[in-house]
Amino acid sequence: MRDSLYLPHLLQEVVGLKVTDRLHVITGGPGSGKSTLIEALAAAGIATSAEVGRAIIKEELATGGTALPWLDHRAFAERMIEREIQAHRAALVRSETVVLDRGVPDVIGFLRISGLAVPEAIDTAARSYRYNPRAFIAPWWADIFTTDAERKQTPEEARATFGVMVETYRDYGYRLVELPRATVAERVAFVRREIGDNS
């Protein structure tokens, strides 16, 4: 993997970046209800940021590109790190609490589960672009797991991804709060309580 792929021009802007408790990440394996929860939180009036990986996949499929997680892991990771940094920066400038569907450490988790080394620049990004020290994680949940055009992982791969994300976020100093296996409304209420949203 070429070092130049990992956006030194963006990483240079890390200087002076402040840790903020206003940015809350929801991570986990595919098919665990993260995106559905994010959409429900948005409908409830919480500021959110959609998953960049799914957006990249849609773009690549629409244009015939090959930066797809099942075709070219390195190219997909390259696109992901750029977009995760952009999502972080966009959330940081907002003056409100933002809940993000995945974060910069998810790129490291993706590389790990793909069996690829983590370049120093991505490690630096994960240590510099920080979120609330408490990260939400959606557990593997067989009852709701499905596949679609943008999610091709098997149940075994989804379960393994959950485990890797647990390890990755802990390695980068986050304390994980597991989402309940519950209805979407109950998950929304849980997250709102945890982030202190009383609206």
Number of C-alpha atoms within 10 A of each C-alpha: 13 8 11 10 17 21 16 14 9 13 17 10 10 17 8 8 12 12 14 14 14 17 26 26 25 24 28 29 26 26 26 25 22 26 20 13 21 23 17 17 21 17 11 14 9 19 17 21 23 17 21 21 23 15 14 20 21 16 14 15 15 9 9 9 13 15 21 22 20 13 11 11 17 19 15 22 24 19 19 25 26 19 19 24 20 15 20 19 16 12 21 21 8 12 8 12 19 22 25 26 26 25 29 27 26 25 26 25 23 22 19 16 15 14 10 14 10 15 15 11 17 24 15 12 23 21 14 17 21 24 23 17 19 19 22 25 24 24 23 23 16 12 9 10 15 15 12 8 8 16 15 15 18 14 18 9 14 23 20 16 23 21 17 21 23 22 14 19 24 15 11 14 13 18 16 19 14 15 21 14 16 10 11 18 12 14 20 21 14 15 20 16 11 12 17 10 11 6 7
